[in-house]
């Protein structure tokens, strides 16, 4: 990663840490003033935000380290660990919130100065909304999983704060103070769901689970540059290492090309595909000979072994890229090999 990108990532993480710390202090002050379990639930989530922001700052620094002998695929997977850890923290905070809300419901709440709680919670929610948009956009632009995870969490915190603020307003209007505990429990349940989802997505990435969105982006880049002998692509697999992706693929090429021709053509192809791909990365290819079965979809000019005229290029689609085999209609058309 170049120093400018690393600097921008670090700046975004620092902004997240500073803002989250400020919101944490304000929310706990509001809880001290009101005694509201709903405000407490919102403040507990802010603890998660602060810890996650601090971890993201460390992870962004660590993940930027280049590949070495001990880590030949780089250090980018640390970003997925960060997101999984954040999801675990959210789930833990959710359990504490639900336990505290049940206790308050049984013992009876002691609430006062709800106007302060409403103002603080809604104001904090607005700040989290702006912070979340900022982090998600920076994460998308800089291909940072950690920043996107923090941004999504901040946006989820906005909706939580909005619900808490409106709920507190309802409590103040109706004086049904038990609603405060019920509202806090509902917030905890929603946070538990959000935390589990974040953990699930992060663990899937750590295990290199197939990502259809990644395949769609690759399909678009392949379609744009699969010409002049790049006939068909299948069995595509990716290892996502944060901002850096390692892509394996099988490519059908003209069977008469020399090793030099294959090498030079695929270097150009890889460079162009990566330029149109939203992540940095590298590609490793397994080459399959055409066996003169792809003539109708091969646009190579002056082909000396062509059997049929070219009709139309084969546009890559998701099913082709996922398949471990060449399309069956072309395998069936291959001439029998001589013994």
C-alpha positions in Angstrom: 0.0 0.0 0.0 1.4 3.4 -0.9 2.0 5.9 2.0 -0.8 8.2 0.9 -3.5 5.5 1.2 -2.1 4.4 4.5 -2.1 7.9 5.8 -5.8 8.4 4.8 -6.8 5.1 6.5 -5.0 6.1 9.7 -6.6 9.6 9.6 -10.1 8.0 9.3 -9.4 5.6 12.1 -8.2 8.5 14.4 -11.3 10.5 13.6 -13.4 7.5 14.5 -11.6 7.0 17.8 -11.8 10.7 18.9 -15.5 11.1 18.0 -16.4 7.8 19.7 -14.6 8.7 22.9 -16.4 12.1 23.0 -19.8 10.4 22.5 -19.0 7.8 25.2 -18.3 10.5 27.8 -21.4 12.5 26.9 -23.7 9.4 27.0 -22.5 8.3 30.4 -23.0 11.8 31.7 -26.5 11.6 30.4 -27.1 8.2 32.1 -25.8 9.7 35.4 -28.2 12.5 35.0 -31.3 10.4 34.1 -30.8 6.9 35.5 -32.4 5.6 32.3 -31.6 2.1 31.3 -32.3 3.0 27.7 -29.6 5.7 27.9 -27.3 3.2 29.6 -27.8 0.7 26.7 -26.8 3.5 24.3 -23.8 4.3 26.4 -22.7 0.7 26.6 -22.6 0.5 22.8 -20.4 3.5 22.8 -17.8 1.6 24.8 -17.8 -1.0 22.0 -17.3 1.9 19.5 -14.3 3.2 21.4 -12.6 -0.2 21.7 -13.4 -1.1 18.1 -12.0 2.2 16.9 -8.8 1.7 18.8 -8.4 -1.8 17.5 -9.2 -0.6 13.9 -6.3 2.0 14.2 -3.9 -0.8 15.2 -5.2 -3.2 12.6 -5.0 -0.7 9.8 -1.3 -0.2 10.6 -0.6 -3.9 10.9 -2.5 -4.9 7.8 -0.6 -2.4 5.7 2.7 -4.4 6.2 3.9 -6.0 3.0 4.0 -9.8 2.5 7.1 -11.5 3.9 8.5 -15.0 4.2 6.3 -15.8 7.2 3.2 -14.2 5.7 3.4 -14.8 1.9 -0.2 -13.5 1.4 0.4 -10.4 3.4 -1.3 -9.2 6.6 -4.6 -8.0 5.3 -6.7 -10.6 7.0 -6.2 -8.8 10.3 -8.9 -6.5 9.1 -11.4 -9.3 9.2 -10.2 -10.2 12.6 -10.9 -6.7 13.7 -14.4 -6.8 12.3 -15.1 -10.2 14.0 -13.8 -8.9 17.3 -16.0 -5.8 17.0 -19.0 -8.1 16.4 -18.1 -10.1 19.5 -17.9 -6.9 21.6 -21.3 -5.8 20.3 -22.9 -9.1 21.2 -21.3 -9.0 24.7 -22.5 -5.5 25.3 -26.0 -6.6 24.1 -26.1 -9.3 26.8 -25.1 -6.9 29.5 -27.8 -4.4 28.4 -30.5 -7.1 28.4 -29.5 -8.3 31.9 -29.5 -4.8 33.2 -32.9 -4.0 31.7 -34.5 -7.1 33.2 -33.1 -6.2 36.6 -34.4 -2.7 36.3 -37.8 -4.0 35.2 -38.0 -6.3 38.2 -36.7 -3.8 40.8 -38.5 -0.8 39.3 -36.8 2.1 37.4 -35.6 5.3 39.0 -35.7 7.9 36.2 -35.4 11.7 36.2 -34.6 14.6 33.9 -35.6 12.7 30.7 -35.4 15.9 28.7 -31.6 15.7 29.0 -31.6 12.1 28.0 -33.7 12.8 24.9 -31.5 15.7 23.8 -28.2 13.9 24.4 -29.2 10.6 22.8 -30.6 12.2 19.6 -27.7 14.6 19.3 -25.2 11.7 19.7 -27.2 9.8 17.1 -26.9 12.6 14.6 -23.1 12.7 15.1 -22.9 8.9 14.7 -24.9 9.1 11.5 -22.3 11.6 10.0 -19.4 9.5 11.4 -20.8 6.3 9.9 -21.3 7.8 6.4 -17.7 9.2 6.5 -16.2 5.8 7.6 -18.2 3.8 5.1 -17.3 6.0 2.2 -13.6 6.1 3.2 -13.6 2.4 3.7 -15.1 1.9 0.2 -12.6 4.3 -1.4 -9.6 2.8 0.4 -10.8 -0.8 0.3 -10.7 -1.1 4.1 -12.8 -3.8 5.7 -12.1 -2.4 9.2 -13.2 1.1 8.3 -16.4 -0.2 6.6 -17.2 -2.3 9.6 -16.7 0.6 12.0 -18.9 2.8 9.7 -21.7 0.3 9.6 -21.6 0.0 13.3 -21.8 3.8 13.7 -24.8 3.8 11.4 -26.4 1.0 13.4 -25.7 3.1 16.5 -27.6 6.0 14.9 -30.7 4.0 14.5 -30.3 2.7 18.0 -30.0 6.3 19.4 -33.0 7.4 17.3 -35.1 4.6 18.8 -33.9 5.3 22.3 -34.5 9.1 21.9 -38.1 8.6 20.6 -38.8 6.0 23.3 -37.6 8.3 26.1 -39.9 11.0 24.7 -42.8 8.6 24.8 -41.9 7.6 28.4 -41.8 11.3 29.4 -45.2 11.9 27.8 -47.0 8.9 29.2 -45.0 8.5 32.5 -45.1 4.8 31.9 -41.5 4.4 33.2 -41.4 0.6 32.8 -41.2 1.3 29.0 -37.7 2.5 29.6 -36.6 -1.0 30.6 -38.5 -2.6 27.8 -36.9 -0.2 25.3 -33.4 -1.0 26.7 -34.1 -4.8 26.3 -35.2 -4.2 22.7 -32.0 -2.2 22.0 -30.0 -5.1 23.4 -31.7 -7.7 21.2 -31.1 -5.6 18.1 -27.5 -5.2 19.0 -27.1 -8.9 19.6 -28.5 -9.5 16.1 -26.1 -6.9 14.6 -23.1 -8.3 16.4 -23.9 -11.9 15.3 -24.2 -10.8 11.7 -20.9 -8.9 11.8 -19.1 -12.0 13.3 -20.7 -14.2 10.7 -19.5 -12.1 7.8 -16.0 -11.7 9.2 -15.6 -15.4 9.9 -16.8 -16.1 6.3 -14.1 -13.8 4.9 -11.4 -15.3 7.2 -12.3 -18.7 5.8 -12.3 -17.4 2.2 -16.0 -17.9 1.8 -17.2 -17.2 -1.8 -18.3 -13.6 -2.3 -20.8 -13.1 -5.1 -20.2 -9.4 -5.2 -16.5 -10.0 -5.8 -17.3 -12.4 -8.6 -19.6 -9.8 -10.2 -16.9 -7.2 -10.1 -14.4 -9.7 -11.6 -17.0 -10.7 -14.3 -17.2 -7.0 -15.4 -13.4 -6.6 -15.6 -13.0 -9.9 -17.4 -15.7 -9.0 -20.0 -14.0 -5.7 -20.7 -10.6 -7.2 -21.4 -11.2 -10.8 -22.6 -10.3 -10.3 -26.2 -7.5 -11.1 -28.7 -7.2 -14.7 -27.6 -8.6 -14.7 -24.1 -11.4 -17.1 -25.0 -13.1 -18.3 -21.8 -12.5 -18.1 -18.0 -13.8 -20.5 -15.3 -13.0 -21.9 -11.9 -12.2 -18.5 -10.4 -11.3 -18.5 -6.7 -10.2 -15.6 -4.5 -8.3 -15.2 -1.3 -9.3 -11.9 0.3 -6.5 -10.4 2.4 -8.1 -7.1 3.3 -7.4 -4.6 0.6 -5.3 -7.1 -1.4 -6.9 -10.0 -3.3 -5.3 -13.1 -4.7 -7.2 -14.5 -7.7 -6.8 -18.0 -9.2 -8.5 -18.8 -12.5 -8.5 -21.2 -15.4 -8.3 -19.5 -18.8 -8.9 -21.1 -22.3 -6.3 -19.9 -24.8 -5.3 -20.7 -28.4 -3.6 -24.1 -28.3 -0.8 -23.0 -30.8 0.4 -20.1 -28.7 4.0 -20.4 -27.4 5.0 -20.0 -23.8 6.4 -16.6 -24.6 3.1 -15.5 -26.2 1.0 -16.8 -23.3 3.3 -15.1 -20.8 3.2 -11.7 -22.5 -0.5 -11.7 -23.3 -1.5 -12.7 -19.7 0.7 -10.1 -18.2 -1.2 -7.4 -20.1 -4.5 -9.0 -19.3 -3.8 -9.2 -15.6 -2.6 -5.6 -15.4 -5.8 -4.3 -17.2 -8.1 -6.4 -15.1 -6.6 -5.3 -11.8 -6.8 -1.6 -12.9 -10.5 -2.0 -13.3 -10.9 -4.0 -10.1 -11.8 -2.1 -6.9 -9.0 -3.9 -4.9 -5.3 -4.3 -5.5 -4.2 -7.8 -6.2 -2.5 -10.5 -8.2 -3.8 -13.2 -10.5 -2.5 -16.8 -11.0 -3.7 -18.6 -14.1 -4.1 -22.3 -15.2 -4.1 -22.5 -19.0 -6.4 -24.7 -20.9 -5.9 -25.2 -24.7 -8.8 -24.4 -26.9 -8.7 -27.7 -28.8 -10.4 -25.9 -31.7 -13.7 -26.2 -29.9 -14.3 -22.5 -29.3 -14.0 -21.0 -32.8 -17.4 -19.4 -32.8 -16.6 -17.4 -29.6 -12.9 -16.8 -30.2 -12.2 -13.3 -31.8 -8.5 -14.0 -32.5 -7.7 -12.7 -35.9 -5.7 -14.7 -38.5 -6.0 -18.0 -36.4 -4.3 -20.7 -38.4 -6.4 -23.6 -37.0 -9.8 -22.0 -37.1 -12.6 -24.5 -38.0 -15.6 -22.2 -37.8 -16.1 -18.5 -38.3 -16.2 -16.2 -35.3 -19.8 -15.2 -34.3 -19.8 -13.6 -30.9 -17.5 -13.4 -27.8 -18.7 -15.4 -24.8 -19.5 -12.9 -22.0 -18.3 -14.2 -18.6 -21.1 -14.8 -16.1 -21.2 -15.8 -12.5 -22.0 -19.5 -13.2 -19.1 -19.8 -15.7 -16.7 -18.2 -13.2 -17.8 -20.5 -10.4 -17.7 -23.7 -12.4 -14.6 -25.9 -12.0 -15.0 -27.1 -15.6 -15.1 -25.6 -19.0 -18.7 -25.2 -20.4 -20.1 -28.6 -21.4 -21.1 -27.5 -24.9 -17.5 -26.9 -25.7 -16.1 -29.9 -24.0 -18.5 -32.0 -26.1 -17.2 -30.4 -29.3 -13.6 -31.2 -28.7 -12.1 -33.4 -31.4 -10.9 -36.8 -30.0 -7.2 -36.7 -29.1 -4.9 -39.1 -30.9 -3.6 -41.9 -28.8 
